[in-house]
Amino acid sequence: MPLGSFFQALSPYARVGTAVIPFLIAVALRLAFGRTRTTDVLLTVATSWFVVNILLAPFSVEMAQQLHQVLRK
């Protein structure tokens, strides 16, 4: 199963979770361990992952269909 179809099979709440949870973990690690090179990298990667998920969500097949339905009404 390709990774893209795996994410399309997830519910909207699960998609939000896959975007938010890594970011929250990175923030918690930053608070726990302070500013280190590792926490900087983790926070950068988690923030990038969050942004990519948010920006690409409207381009998924299911989301595009929902947007078209809303625009038709």
VEXTORRO-40395 format. One record per atom (N, C-alpha, C, O): chain; residue in one letter; residue number from 1; x, y, z. Coordinates in nm, 2 decimals. Atoms other than C-alpha are relative to their C-alpha. Layout:
# residues N
+----+----+-----+--------+--------+--------+
! ch ! aa !   i !   east !  north !     up !
+----+----+-----+--------+--------+--------+
!  A !  A ! NUM !      X !      Y !      Z !
...
+----+----+-----+--------+--------+--------+
This chain:
# residues 73
+----+----+-----+--------+--------+--------+
! ch ! aa !   i !   east !  north !     up !
+----+----+-----+--------+--------+--------+
!  A !  M !   1 !   0.08 !  -0.12 !   0.00 !
!  A !  M !   1 !   0.00 !   0.00 !   0.00 !
!  A !  M !   1 !   0.09 !   0.12 !   0.00 !
!  A !  M !   1 !   0.17 !   0.14 !   0.09 !
!  A !  P !   2 !  -0.08 !  -0.12 !   0.00 !
!  A !  P !   2 !   0.16 !   0.33 !  -0.10 !
!  A !  P !   2 !  -0.04 !   0.09 !   0.11 !
!  A !  P !   2 !  -0.15 !   0.09 !   0.17 !
!  A !  L !   3 !   0.01 !  -0.08 !  -0.12 !
!  A !  L !   3 !   0.20 !   0.59 !   0.17 !
!  A !  L !   3 !  -0.12 !   0.10 !  -0.02 !
!  A !  L !   3 !  -0.19 !   0.13 !   0.07 !
!  A !  G !   4 !   0.10 !  -0.10 !   0.03 !
!  A !  G !   4 !  -0.04 !   0.84 !   0.00 !
!  A !  G !   4 !  -0.14 !  -0.07 !   0.02 !
!  A !  G !   4 !  -0.23 !   0.00 !   0.07 !
!  A !  S !   5 !   0.13 !   0.06 !  -0.02 !
!  A !  S !   5 !  -0.33 !   0.59 !  -0.01 !
!  A !  S !   5 !  -0.02 !  -0.04 !   0.15 !
!  A !  S !   5 !  -0.14 !  -0.04 !   0.19 !
!  A !  F !   6 !   0.01 !   0.02 !  -0.15 !
!  A !  F !   6 !  -0.26 !   0.51 !   0.36 !
!  A !  F !   6 !  -0.06 !   0.12 !   0.06 !
!  A !  F !   6 !  -0.16 !   0.11 !   0.15 !
!  A !  F !   7 !   0.05 !  -0.12 !  -0.06 !
!  A !  F !   7 !  -0.32 !   0.87 !   0.45 !
!  A !  F !   7 !  -0.14 !   0.04 !  -0.04 !
!  A !  F !   7 !  -0.22 !   0.10 !   0.03 !
!  A !  Q !   8 !   0.14 !  -0.03 !   0.05 !
!  A !  Q !   8 !  -0.63 !   0.90 !   0.23 !
!  A !  Q !   8 !  -0.10 !  -0.09 !   0.07 !
!  A !  Q !   8 !  -0.22 !  -0.06 !   0.08 !
!  A !  A !   9 !   0.09 !   0.09 !  -0.07 !
!  A !  A !   9 !  -0.78 !   0.60 !   0.42 !
!  A !  A !   9 !  -0.03 !   0.04 !   0.14 !
!  A !  A !   9 !  -0.12 !  -0.01 !   0.20 !
!  A !  L !  10 !   0.02 !  -0.04 !  -0.14 !
!  A !  L !  10 !  -0.75 !   0.78 !   0.75 !
!  A !  L !  10 !  -0.12 !   0.10 !   0.01 !
!  A !  L !  10 !  -0.15 !   0.17 !  -0.09 !
!  A !  S !  11 !   0.11 !  -0.09 !  -0.02 !
!  A !  S !  11 !  -1.04 !   0.97 !   0.90 !
!  A !  S !  11 !   0.06 !   0.14 !   0.02 !
!  A !  S !  11 !   0.18 !   0.16 !   0.04 !
!  A !  P !  12 !  -0.05 !  -0.13 !  -0.02 !
!  A !  P !  12 !  -1.01 !   1.35 !   0.92 !
!  A !  P !  12 !   0.07 !   0.03 !   0.14 !
!  A !  P !  12 !   0.17 !   0.10 !   0.15 !
!  A !  Y !  13 !  -0.06 !  -0.02 !  -0.13 !
!  A !  Y !  13 !  -0.94 !   1.34 !   1.29 !
!  A !  Y !  13 !   0.14 !  -0.07 !   0.02 !
!  A !  Y !  13 !   0.23 !  -0.02 !   0.08 !
!  A !  A !  14 !  -0.13 !   0.07 !   0.00 !
!  A !  A !  14 !  -0.66 !   1.08 !   1.24 !
!  A !  A !  14 !   0.10 !   0.08 !  -0.08 !
!  A !  A !  14 !   0.22 !   0.09 !  -0.04 !
!  A !  R !  15 !  -0.09 !  -0.08 !   0.08 !
!  A !  R !  15 !  -0.51 !   1.31 !   0.98 !
!  A !  R !  15 !   0.05 !   0.12 !   0.08 !
!  A !  R !  15 !   0.17 !   0.15 !   0.08 !
!  A !  V !  16 !  -0.04 !  -0.11 !  -0.09 !
!  A !  V !  16 !  -0.51 !   1.60 !   1.22 !
!  A !  V !  16 !   0.10 !  -0.05 !   0.11 !
!  A !  V !  16 !   0.19 !   0.02 !   0.14 !
!  A !  G !  17 !  -0.09 !   0.05 !  -0.10 !
!  A !  G !  17 !  -0.35 !   1.38 !   1.48 !
!  A !  G !  17 !   0.14 !  -0.03 !  -0.05 !
!  A !  G !  17 !   0.23 !  -0.01 !   0.02 !
!  A !  T !  18 !  -0.14 !   0.03 !   0.06 !
!  A !  T !  18 !  -0.07 !   1.27 !   1.25 !
!  A !  T !  18 !   0.07 !   0.13 !  -0.03 !
!  A !  T !  18 !   0.20 !   0.13 !  -0.04 !
!  A !  A !  19 !  -0.07 !  -0.13 !   0.02 !
!  A !  A !  19 !   0.00 !   1.64 !   1.19 !
!  A !  A !  19 !   0.04 !   0.07 !   0.13 !
!  A !  A !  19 !   0.14 !   0.13 !   0.14 !
!  A !  V !  20 !  -0.02 !  -0.07 !  -0.12 !
!  A !  V !  20 !  -0.03 !   1.77 !   1.54 !
!  A !  V !  20 !   0.08 !  -0.07 !   0.11 !
!  A !  V !  20 !   0.17 !  -0.01 !   0.17 !
!  A !  I !  21 !  -0.07 !   0.08 !  -0.11 !
!  A !  I !  21 !   0.11 !   1.49 !   1.77 !
!  A !  I !  21 !   0.15 !   0.01 !  -0.01 !
!  A !  I !  21 !   0.21 !   0.04 !   0.09 !
!  A !  P !  22 !  -0.15 !  -0.01 !   0.00 !
!  A !  P !  22 !   0.47 !   1.50 !   1.64 !
!  A !  P !  22 !   0.04 !   0.14 !   0.04 !
!  A !  P !  22 !   0.15 !   0.16 !   0.10 !
!  A !  F !  23 !  -0.04 !  -0.13 !  -0.04 !
!  A !  F !  23 !   0.47 !   1.88 !   1.68 !
!  A !  F !  23 !  -0.01 !   0.02 !   0.15 !
!  A !  F !  23 !   0.08 !   0.08 !   0.21 !
!  A !  L !  24 !   0.01 !  -0.01 !  -0.15 !
!  A !  L !  24 !   0.34 !   1.86 !   2.04 !
!  A !  L !  24 !   0.11 !  -0.08 !   0.07 !
!  A !  L !  24 !   0.16 !  -0.04 !   0.17 !
!  A !  I !  25 !  -0.11 !   0.08 !  -0.06 !
!  A !  I !  25 !   0.60 !   1.59 !   2.12 !
!  A !  I !  25 !   0.13 !   0.08 !  -0.01 !
!  A !  I !  25 !   0.21 !   0.08 !   0.09 !
!  A !  A !  26 !  -0.13 !  -0.08 !   0.01 !
!  A !  A !  26 !   0.88 !   1.81 !   1.98 !
!  A !  A !  26 !   0.00 !   0.12 !   0.10 !
!  A !  A !  26 !   0.10 !   0.15 !   0.15 !
!  A !  V !  27 !   0.01 !  -0.11 !  -0.10 !
!  A !  V !  27 !   0.75 !   2.11 !   2.19 !
!  A !  V !  27 !   0.03 !  -0.05 !   0.14 !
!  A !  V !  27 !   0.10 !   0.01 !   0.22 !
!  A !  A !  28 !  -0.02 !   0.05 !  -0.13 !
!  A !  A !  28 !   0.74 !   1.89 !   2.50 !
!  A !  A !  28 !   0.14 !  -0.04 !   0.02 !
!  A !  A !  28 !   0.19 !  -0.01 !   0.13 !
!  A !  L !  29 !  -0.14 !   0.03 !  -0.01 !
!  A !  L !  29 !   1.09 !   1.77 !   2.44 !
!  A !  L !  29 !   0.09 !   0.12 !   0.01 !
!  A !  L !  29 !   0.18 !   0.12 !   0.09 !
!  A !  R !  30 !  -0.07 !  -0.12 !  -0.01 !
!  A !  R !  30 !   1.21 !   2.12 !   2.39 !
!  A !  R !  30 !  -0.02 !   0.06 !   0.14 !
!  A !  R !  30 !   0.08 !   0.11 !   0.20 !
!  A !  L !  31 !   0.02 !  -0.05 !  -0.13 !
!  A !  L !  31 !   1.05 !   2.22 !   2.72 !
!  A !  L !  31 !   0.07 !  -0.08 !   0.11 !
!  A !  L !  31 !   0.12 !  -0.03 !   0.21 !
!  A !  A !  32 !  -0.06 !   0.09 !  -0.10 !
!  A !  A !  32 !   1.19 !   1.92 !   2.90 !
!  A !  A !  32 !   0.15 !   0.01 !   0.00 !
!  A !  A !  32 !   0.22 !   0.01 !   0.11 !
!  A !  F !  33 !  -0.15 !   0.00 !   0.01 !
!  A !  F !  33 !   1.55 !   1.93 !   2.77 !
!  A !  F !  33 !   0.06 !   0.13 !  -0.03 !
!  A !  F !  33 !   0.19 !   0.14 !  -0.04 !
!  A !  G !  34 !  -0.06 !  -0.13 !   0.03 !
!  A !  G !  34 !   1.59 !   2.29 !   2.68 !
!  A !  G !  34 !   0.04 !   0.00 !  -0.15 !
!  A !  G !  34 !   0.01 !  -0.09 !  -0.23 !
!  A !  R !  35 !  -0.03 !  -0.02 !   0.14 !
!  A !  R !  35 !   1.73 !   2.42 !   2.35 !
!  A !  R !  35 !   0.14 !  -0.07 !  -0.03 !
!  A !  R !  35 !   0.24 !  -0.02 !   0.01 !
!  A !  T !  36 !  -0.12 !   0.08 !   0.05 !
!  A !  T !  36 !   1.97 !   2.16 !   2.21 !
!  A !  T !  36 !  -0.01 !  -0.01 !  -0.15 !
!  A !  T !  36 !  -0.11 !   0.02 !  -0.21 !
!  A !  R !  37 !   0.00 !   0.02 !   0.14 !
!  A !  R !  37 !   2.07 !   2.08 !   1.86 !
!  A !  R !  37 !  -0.11 !  -0.11 !  -0.04 !
!  A !  R !  37 !  -0.18 !  -0.09 !  -0.14 !
!  A !  T !  38 !   0.10 !   0.11 !   0.03 !
!  A !  T !  38 !   1.85 !   1.76 !   1.87 !
!  A !  T !  38 !  -0.14 !   0.05 !   0.01 !
!  A !  T !  38 !  -0.22 !   0.03 !  -0.08 !
!  A !  T !  39 !   0.14 !  -0.05 !  -0.01 !
!  A !  T !  39 !   1.54 !   1.94 !   1.99 !
!  A !  T !  39 !  -0.03 !   0.11 !  -0.11 !
!  A !  T !  39 !  -0.14 !   0.12 !  -0.15 !
!  A !  D !  40 !   0.02 !  -0.10 !   0.11 !
!  A !  D !  40 !   1.60 !   2.22 !   1.73 !
!  A !  D !  40 !  -0.04 !  -0.08 !  -0.13 !
!  A !  D !  40 !  -0.13 !  -0.04 !  -0.20 !
!  A !  V !  41 !   0.02 !   0.07 !   0.13 !
!  A !  V !  41 !   1.61 !   1.96 !   1.45 !
!  A !  V !  41 !  -0.14 !  -0.07 !   0.01 !
!  A !  V !  41 !  -0.22 !  -0.07 !  -0.08 !
!  A !  L !  42 !   0.14 !   0.06 !  -0.01 !
!  A !  L !  42 !   1.30 !   1.77 !   1.59 !
!  A !  L !  42 !  -0.11 !   0.10 !  -0.02 !
!  A !  L !  42 !  -0.21 !   0.07 !  -0.08 !
!  A !  L !  43 !   0.10 !  -0.10 !   0.01 !
!  A !  L !  43 !   1.11 !   2.09 !   1.62 !
!  A !  L !  43 !  -0.02 !   0.05 !  -0.15 !
!  A !  L !  43 !  -0.13 !   0.07 !  -0.20 !
!  A !  T !  44 !   0.00 !  -0.04 !   0.14 !
!  A !  T !  44 !   1.20 !   2.19 !   1.26 !
!  A !  T !  44 !  -0.07 !  -0.10 !  -0.08 !
!  A !  T !  44 !  -0.15 !  -0.07 !  -0.17 !
!  A !  V !  45 !   0.06 !   0.11 !   0.08 !
!  A !  V !  45 !   1.11 !   1.85 !   1.12 !
!  A !  V !  45 !  -0.15 !  -0.01 !   0.03 !
!  A !  V !  45 !  -0.23 !  -0.02 !  -0.06 !
!  A !  A !  46 !   0.14 !   0.01 !  -0.04 !
!  A !  A !  46 !   0.78 !   1.84 !   1.32 !
!  A !  A !  46 !  -0.08 !   0.12 !  -0.06 !
!  A !  A !  46 !  -0.19 !   0.10 !  -0.10 !
!  A !  T !  47 !   0.07 !  -0.11 !   0.05 !
!  A !  T !  47 !   0.68 !   2.19 !   1.21 !
!  A !  T !  47 !  -0.01 !  -0.01 !  -0.15 !
!  A !  T !  47 !  -0.12 !   0.02 !  -0.21 !
!  A !  S !  48 !   0.01 !   0.02 !   0.14 !
!  A !  S !  48 !   0.76 !   2.11 !   0.85 !
!  A !  S !  48 !  -0.10 !  -0.11 !  -0.04 !
!  A !  S !  48 !  -0.18 !  -0.09 !  -0.13 !
!  A !  W !  49 !   0.09 !   0.11 !   0.02 !
!  A !  W !  49 !   0.56 !   1.79 !   0.87 !
!  A !  W !  49 !  -0.15 !   0.06 !   0.02 !
!  A !  W !  49 !  -0.24 !   0.03 !  -0.06 !
!  A !  F !  50 !   0.13 !  -0.06 !  -0.03 !
!  A !  F !  50 !   0.26 !   1.99 !   1.02 !
!  A !  F !  50 !  -0.04 !   0.09 !  -0.12 !
!  A !  F !  50 !  -0.15 !   0.08 !  -0.17 !
!  A !  V !  51 !   0.03 !  -0.09 !   0.11 !
!  A !  V !  51 !   0.28 !   2.26 !   0.74 !
!  A !  V !  51 !  -0.03 !  -0.08 !  -0.13 !
!  A !  V !  51 !  -0.12 !  -0.05 !  -0.20 !
!  A !  V !  52 !   0.03 !   0.08 !   0.12 !
!  A !  V !  52 !   0.30 !   2.00 !   0.46 !
!  A !  V !  52 !  -0.13 !  -0.07 !   0.01 !
!  A !  V !  52 !  -0.21 !  -0.07 !  -0.09 !
!  A !  N !  53 !   0.13 !   0.07 !  -0.01 !
!  A !  N !  53 !   0.00 !   1.81 !   0.60 !
!  A !  N !  53 !  -0.11 !   0.10 !  -0.01 !
!  A !  N !  53 !  -0.21 !   0.07 !  -0.08 !
!  A !  I !  54 !   0.10 !  -0.10 !   0.01 !
!  A !  I !  54 !  -0.20 !   2.13 !   0.63 !
!  A !  I !  54 !  -0.01 !   0.06 !  -0.14 !
!  A !  I !  54 !  -0.12 !   0.08 !  -0.19 !
!  A !  L !  55 !   0.00 !  -0.05 !   0.13 !
!  A !  L !  55 !  -0.10 !   2.26 !   0.29 !
!  A !  L !  55 !  -0.05 !  -0.10 !  -0.11 !
!  A !  L !  55 !  -0.11 !  -0.06 !  -0.21 !
!  A !  L !  56 !   0.04 !   0.10 !   0.09 !
!  A !  L !  56 !  -0.16 !   1.93 !   0.11 !
!  A !  L !  56 !  -0.14 !  -0.06 !   0.02 !
!  A !  L !  56 !  -0.19 !  -0.13 !  -0.07 !
!  A !  A !  57 !   0.13 !   0.06 !  -0.03 !
!  A !  A !  57 !  -0.49 !   1.84 !   0.27 !
!  A !  A !  57 !  -0.10 !   0.04 !  -0.10 !
!  A !  A !  57 !  -0.18 !  -0.05 !  -0.14 !
!  A !  P !  58 !   0.11 !  -0.03 !   0.10 !
!  A !  P !  58 !  -0.71 !   2.03 !   0.02 !
!  A !  P !  58 !   0.02 !  -0.07 !  -0.13 !
!  A !  P !  58 !  -0.07 !  -0.07 !  -0.21 !
!  A !  F !  59 !  -0.03 !   0.07 !   0.13 !
!  A !  F !  59 !  -0.54 !   1.84 !  -0.26 !
!  A !  F !  59 !  -0.03 !  -0.15 !   0.00 !
!  A !  F !  59 !  -0.01 !  -0.21 !  -0.10 !
!  A !  S !  60 !   0.03 !   0.14 !  -0.01 !
!  A !  S !  60 !  -0.64 !   1.50 !  -0.14 !
!  A !  S !  60 !  -0.13 !  -0.02 !  -0.08 !
!  A !  S !  60 !  -0.21 !   0.07 !  -0.09 !
!  A !  V !  61 !   0.11 !   0.02 !   0.08 !
!  A !  V !  61 !  -0.91 !   1.34 !  -0.35 !
!  A !  V !  61 !  -0.13 !   0.02 !   0.08 !
!  A !  V !  61 !  -0.22 !   0.09 !   0.03 !
!  A !  E !  62 !   0.12 !  -0.01 !  -0.08 !
!  A !  E !  62 !  -1.17 !   1.32 !  -0.07 !
!  A !  E !  62 !  -0.02 !   0.15 !   0.03 !
!  A !  E !  62 !  -0.14 !   0.19 !   0.02 !
!  A !  M !  63 !   0.02 !  -0.14 !  -0.04 !
!  A !  M !  63 !  -1.11 !   1.68 !   0.04 !
!  A !  M !  63 !  -0.04 !   0.08 !  -0.13 !
!  A !  M !  63 !  -0.12 !   0.17 !  -0.12 !
!  A !  A !  64 !   0.04 !  -0.08 !   0.12 !
!  A !  A !  64 !  -1.13 !   1.81 !  -0.32 !
!  A !  A !  64 !  -0.14 !  -0.03 !  -0.04 !
!  A !  A !  64 !  -0.21 !   0.07 !  -0.08 !
!  A !  Q !  65 !   0.15 !   0.03 !   0.02 !
!  A !  Q !  65 !  -1.47 !   1.63 !  -0.36 !
!  A !  Q !  65 !  -0.08 !   0.08 !   0.09 !
!  A !  Q !  65 !  -0.19 !   0.14 !   0.05 !
!  A !  Q !  66 !   0.08 !  -0.07 !  -0.10 !
!  A !  Q !  66 !  -1.59 !   1.79 !  -0.04 !
!  A !  Q !  66 !   0.00 !   0.15 !  -0.04 !
!  A !  Q !  66 !  -0.11 !   0.22 !  -0.02 !
!  A !  L !  67 !   0.00 !  -0.14 !   0.04 !
!  A !  L !  67 !  -1.48 !   2.14 !  -0.16 !
!  A !  L !  67 !  -0.08 !   0.03 !  -0.12 !
!  A !  L !  67 !  -0.15 !   0.13 !  -0.12 !
!  A !  H !  68 !   0.09 !  -0.01 !   0.11 !
!  A !  H !  68 !  -1.65 !   2.09 !  -0.49 !
!  A !  H !  68 !  -0.15 !   0.00 !   0.04 !
!  A !  H !  68 !  -0.23 !   0.08 !  -0.02 !
!  A !  Q !  69 !   0.14 !   0.00 !  -0.04 !
!  A !  Q !  69 !  -1.97 !   2.00 !  -0.32 !
!  A !  Q !  69 !  -0.04 !   0.12 !   0.08 !
!  A !  Q !  69 !  -0.16 !   0.17 !   0.06 !
!  A !  V !  70 !   0.03 !  -0.12 !  -0.07 !
!  A !  V !  70 !  -1.95 !   2.30 !  -0.09 !
!  A !  V !  70 !  -0.02 !   0.12 !  -0.10 !
!  A !  V !  70 !  -0.11 !   0.20 !  -0.09 !
!  A !  L !  71 !   0.01 !  -0.11 !   0.09 !
!  A !  L !  71 !  -1.89 !   2.53 !  -0.39 !
!  A !  L !  71 !  -0.12 !  -0.01 !  -0.09 !
!  A !  L !  71 !  -0.17 !   0.10 !  -0.14 !
!  A !  R !  72 !   0.12 !   0.01 !   0.08 !
!  A !  R !  72 !  -2.19 !   2.39 !  -0.58 !
!  A !  R !  72 !  -0.12 !   0.05 !   0.07 !
!  A !  R !  72 !  -0.22 !   0.09 !   0.00 !
!  A !  K !  73 !   0.12 !  -0.04 !  -0.08 !
!  A !  K !  73 !  -2.43 !   2.47 !  -0.30 !
!  A !  K !  73 !  -0.02 !   0.15 !   0.00 !
!  A !  K !  73 !  -0.12 !   0.20 !   0.06 !
+----+----+-----+--------+--------+--------+
